[in-house]
Amino acid sequence: RTTVGHAPGSWWGFIADGVFQTNEEAANYVNKNGERLQPQAIAGDLKFRDFNNDGKIDNSDMSDLGSPYPKFSSGLALTLAYGNFDFRTELYGVFGQQNFNQYRRNMIAGSNYNFISGFQDQYWHGPGTSNSFPELRKTDLNGNFTKMSTFFLEKSNFLRANLMQLGYKLPNGLIKGIKNLRVYVSAQNLFTISNYSGLNPDIPWYSTISYAGNDNYQMVPPRIYTFGLNLAL
């Protein structure tokens, strides 16, 4: 959504204040007149905030949930040398953005989508089992998987090692006919440090503003190992 005073393409939806642990808790979520704020909710459903405090949950309670754009992007290239050894690393980091995690959206029953192994274990399956993931059920009267909310959003800060390379220059004249010889090993995308639950926190930029930050099943970049020689005859 693009509105005055907010970043273009900011996330817009409901704030989820946890999961109802019992039917009684859901029934007791009422306004000052004793009317239920979420009449369809039962144990295992998301609890949506009455953002404008008007005693009912409707589209007027949707608000700015954050931005898909990073607050800070960084890069570091470091080269070290000691004797005949040399080392180079290139690090890349992005911080402050929020991604829409499609893997959560695909957990809706009946869609027959694949999801990350072990992901289903995080969902509510009894009192005290989860206060952030709703129950998986065929009927979703509360709109856990159809209403845009903070449930689908995740901070996707990450630090990635784009390159790490270690080299060694053999002493000159060691091999007849070769003036300089350097051998090296390198690794690309060696590691990524992130708490993001999707496969890849580095979401590409799209030409459509409203699609920014949408994790449409980004693949993990391949880890590539290389052995090489640099020589001068």
Salt bridges, closest charged atoms under 4 A:
ASP17 OD1 - ARG49 NH2 2.82
ASP45 OD1 - ARG137 NH1 2.53
ASP58 OD2 - LYS56 NZ 3.88
ASP64 OD2 - HIS6 ND1 2.46
ASP86 OD1 - ARG182 NH2 2.77
GLU90 OE2 - ARG88 NH2 3.06
GLU135 OE1 - ARG137 NH2 2.54
GLU154 OE2 - ARG104 NE 3.48
ASP202 OD2 - ARG160 NH1 3.65
